[in-house]
């Protein structure tokens, strides 16, 4: 039995690896099937907001540079696919952890039954997924997030995974950013006829390393937030699932 558990875990990890590093879409669908979440696929929908957050952070970091928007947009294009795959992977992981956490599902179900009848829950498309006016529901969500924070503080699992992934997939791209930044046409009005020339940003190796560190830090923070949101959605979906 222990060997079977290890083998299954290894299979999960291989499928995740194939998706993250080889962009193998089939692997993620197989993984969802193994997690028994395939029928919930319509609810597994991350907002893909990490890139937006990264670009905003880059603009803030480079706020004194005229080409901050050019750099931020170029980074966004350059690492979009890698970041989106990571976001989806962690969203699925968070959703699965919430969906199969019987302790918190039971707690949420008990409170849901206090506010709604069984018939009302049966008819609902969503429970407390997006918003709740009830203080005890918000307190449950807060406790869950604190539990996730404490676990991450102890083992830094998400931080390590994000760091390793970025080191293998996007670091070289960021350290070669000068090659990828789009050129801009600039007009020098001090000359006649007008001088039109292409300009791109020039970043030193130190600046590119600092930029990479900013990206990884912001991505880690965003992924943790996404994991929590997905966890909460998984919990709510599992409560509803009990009444289908």
C-alpha positions as MATLAB code, in Angstrom:
seq = 'XXXXXXXXXXXXXXXXXXXXXXXXXXXXXXXXXXXXXXXXXXXXXXXXXXXXXXXXXXXXXXXXXXXXXXXXXXXXXXXXXXXXXXXXXXXXXXXXXXXXXXXXXXXXXXXXXXXXXXXXXXXXXXXXXXXXXXXXXXXXXXXXXXXXXXXXXXXXXXXXXXXXXXXXXXXXXXXXXXXXXXXXXXXXXXXXXXXXXXXXXXXXXXXXXXXXXXXXXXXXXXXXXXXXXXXXXXXXXXXXXXXX';
ca = [
       0.000    0.000    0.000;
       2.821    2.412    0.869;
       4.540    1.649   -2.442;
       1.309    2.302   -4.341;
       0.917    5.659   -2.575;
       4.476    6.661   -3.460;
       4.015    5.583   -7.066;
       0.791    7.574   -7.340;
       2.490   10.643   -5.874;
       5.341   10.232   -8.365;
       2.819   10.021  -11.181;
       1.178   13.259  -10.027;
       4.556   14.965   -9.910;
       5.539   13.761  -13.394;
       2.276   15.020  -14.843;
       2.709   18.410  -13.154;
       6.301   18.562  -14.391;
       5.270   17.770  -17.967;
       2.670   20.510  -17.869;
       4.875   23.144  -16.245;
       8.106   22.531  -18.101;
       6.943   20.924  -21.377;
       3.617   22.727  -21.812;
       1.862   19.358  -22.104;
      -1.855   20.199  -21.857;
      -2.867   16.533  -21.849;
      -0.956   16.044  -18.593;
      -3.089   18.571  -16.737;
      -6.302   16.890  -17.895;
      -4.999   13.487  -16.827;
      -4.074   14.993  -13.466;
      -7.583   16.379  -13.002;
      -9.007   12.957  -13.812;
      -6.758   11.297  -11.238;
      -7.763   13.920   -8.677;
     -11.404   13.096   -9.550;
     -11.952   16.770  -10.348;
     -12.566   16.518  -14.093;
     -16.282   17.218  -13.682;
     -15.400   20.381  -11.742;
     -13.260   21.755  -14.569;
     -15.689   24.617  -15.240;
     -15.099   25.840  -11.675;
     -11.309   25.616  -11.924;
     -10.723   28.964  -13.531;
      -7.911   31.161  -12.230;
      -8.100   34.844  -13.084;
      -4.581   34.843  -14.547;
      -3.725   38.040  -12.700;
      -0.086   37.305  -11.869;
       1.322   38.934  -14.988;
      -0.702   42.075  -14.352;
       0.630   42.220  -10.787;
       4.214   41.648  -11.969;
       3.994   44.406  -14.589;
       2.599   46.822  -12.020;
       5.426   45.977   -9.619;
       8.050   46.457  -12.358;
       6.671   49.898  -13.214;
       6.890   50.825   -9.558;
      10.435   49.493   -9.297;
      11.516   51.429  -12.414;
       9.353   54.496  -11.794;
      12.257   56.892  -12.440;
      12.956   55.443  -15.893;
      11.249   56.738  -19.015;
      11.153   53.243  -20.491;
       9.451   51.588  -17.493;
       6.305   50.780  -19.494;
       8.336   49.349  -22.348;
      10.267   47.096  -19.965;
       7.167   46.009  -18.037;
       5.239   45.168  -21.206;
       8.186   43.301  -22.691;
       8.593   41.202  -19.533;
       4.863   40.488  -19.583;
       5.029   39.123  -23.102;
       8.275   37.264  -22.479;
       7.190   35.212  -19.467;
       3.404   35.129  -19.930;
       3.080   31.432  -20.767;
       5.363   30.263  -17.963;
       3.584   32.384  -15.370;
       0.113   31.355  -16.544;
       1.032   27.661  -16.321;
       2.341   28.138  -12.790;
      -0.801   30.000  -11.780;
      -3.049   27.237  -13.151;
      -0.985   24.539  -11.464;
      -1.221   26.175   -8.036;
      -4.885   26.988   -8.520;
      -5.612   23.304   -9.140;
      -3.503   22.312   -6.144;
      -5.244   24.785   -3.859;
      -8.675   23.787   -5.148;
      -7.899   20.100   -4.581;
      -6.631   20.697   -1.044;
      -9.790   22.601   -0.150;
     -12.123   20.171   -1.910;
     -10.765   17.191    0.010;
     -10.321   18.849    3.409;
     -13.151   17.116    5.275;
     -12.563   19.054    8.486;
     -13.205   22.466    6.964;
     -15.856   21.186    4.555;
     -17.822   19.876    7.562;
     -17.430   23.187    9.400;
     -18.580   25.180    6.369;
     -21.501   22.833    5.729;
     -22.710   23.134    9.318;
     -22.767   26.933    9.127;
     -24.350   26.860    5.653;
     -27.208   24.742    7.024;
     -27.750   27.324    9.733;
     -28.483   29.987    7.102;
     -30.050   27.904    4.332;
     -32.386   24.945    4.104;
     -31.284   21.779    2.309;
     -33.587   22.704   -0.563;
     -31.998   26.151   -0.864;
     -28.470   24.699   -0.915;
     -29.579   22.184   -3.545;
     -30.697   25.021   -5.827;
     -27.587   27.141   -5.368;
     -24.959   27.568   -8.092;
     -22.541   29.112   -5.606;
     -22.402   29.223   -1.824;
     -19.983   31.640   -0.148;
     -17.481   31.607   -3.026;
     -17.259   35.320   -3.697;
     -18.815   37.165   -0.794;
     -20.574   36.604    2.498;
     -22.516   39.046    4.652;
     -22.205   36.684    7.615;
     -19.424   37.337   10.109;
     -18.998   33.668   11.040;
     -18.392   32.698    7.404;
     -15.783   35.432    7.055;
     -14.197   34.243   10.291;
     -13.975   30.680    8.954;
     -12.291   31.960    5.805;
      -9.884   34.016    7.909;
      -8.986   30.983   10.053;
      -8.327   28.882    6.951;
      -6.062   31.543    5.481;
      -4.177   31.847    8.760;
      -3.728   28.075    8.791;
      -2.304   28.199    5.252;
      -0.034   31.108    6.231;
       1.278   29.223    9.244;
       1.985   26.103    7.207;
       3.793   28.146    4.563;
       5.782   29.938    7.253;
       6.925   26.585    8.621;
       7.853   24.765    5.416;
       7.985   27.515    2.735;
       6.638   24.968    0.264;
       5.058   27.451   -2.153;
       8.010   29.842   -1.953;
      10.478   27.047   -2.760;
       8.412   25.729   -5.653;
       8.012   29.175   -7.198;
      11.715   29.913   -6.783;
      12.786   26.619   -8.364;
      10.354   27.002  -11.247;
      11.420   30.570  -11.991;
      15.083   29.615  -11.784;
      14.549   26.956  -14.443;
      12.128   28.735  -16.767;
      12.315   32.526  -16.656;
      15.625   33.549  -15.100;
      17.647   33.262  -18.313;
      14.982   35.206  -20.182;
      15.083   38.071  -17.702;
      18.888   38.126  -17.674;
      18.777   38.371  -21.481;
      16.039   40.981  -21.462;
      17.941   43.488  -23.583;
      17.652   41.095  -26.551;
      13.887   40.777  -26.230;
      12.713   44.320  -25.494;
      10.749   45.797  -28.384;
      12.287   48.761  -30.135;
      10.634   52.167  -30.069;
      10.845   54.812  -32.750;
      11.917   58.208  -31.432;
      12.006   61.518  -33.285;
      14.673   64.102  -32.611;
      13.147   67.513  -33.352;
      16.468   69.300  -32.881;
      17.543   68.334  -36.384;
      16.222   69.106  -39.827;
      15.389   66.956  -41.591;
      14.038   65.144  -38.535;
      16.094   62.267  -37.178;
      14.092   59.062  -36.598;
      15.854   56.250  -34.798;
      15.119   53.013  -32.985;
      15.675   52.880  -29.255;
      15.474   50.021  -26.822;
      16.181   49.802  -23.141;
      19.611   48.949  -21.881;
      19.740   47.255  -18.506;
      22.922   46.313  -16.707;
      23.379   42.771  -15.438;
      22.900   44.067  -11.887;
      19.638   45.761  -12.864;
      18.375   42.609  -14.571;
      19.207   40.512  -11.499;
      17.368   43.004   -9.308;
      14.427   42.901  -11.694;
      14.380   39.114  -11.571;
      14.338   39.164   -7.760;
      11.404   41.595   -7.815;
       9.517   39.339  -10.235;
      10.039   36.193   -8.146;
       9.021   37.946   -4.925;
       5.865   39.403   -6.470;
       4.989   36.128   -8.188;
       5.348   34.208   -4.925;
       3.031   36.620   -3.124;
       0.466   36.412   -5.929;
       0.600   32.613   -6.089;
      -0.045   32.317   -2.349;
      -3.100   34.556   -2.748;
      -4.330   32.449   -5.682;
      -3.794   29.241   -3.720;
      -5.949   30.589   -0.865;
      -8.732   31.679   -3.213;
      -8.744   28.302   -4.954;
      -8.746   26.499   -1.604;
     -11.862   28.439   -0.581;
     -13.598   27.674   -3.890;
     -12.812   23.973   -3.472;
     -14.341   23.943    0.015;
     -17.513   25.652   -1.156;
     -17.869   23.394   -4.187;
     -17.510   20.277   -2.048;
     -20.311   21.430    0.277;
     -22.571   21.978   -2.725;
     -21.511   18.645   -4.190;
     -22.923   16.863   -1.144;
     -26.399   18.069   -2.100;
     -26.409   17.132   -5.788;
];
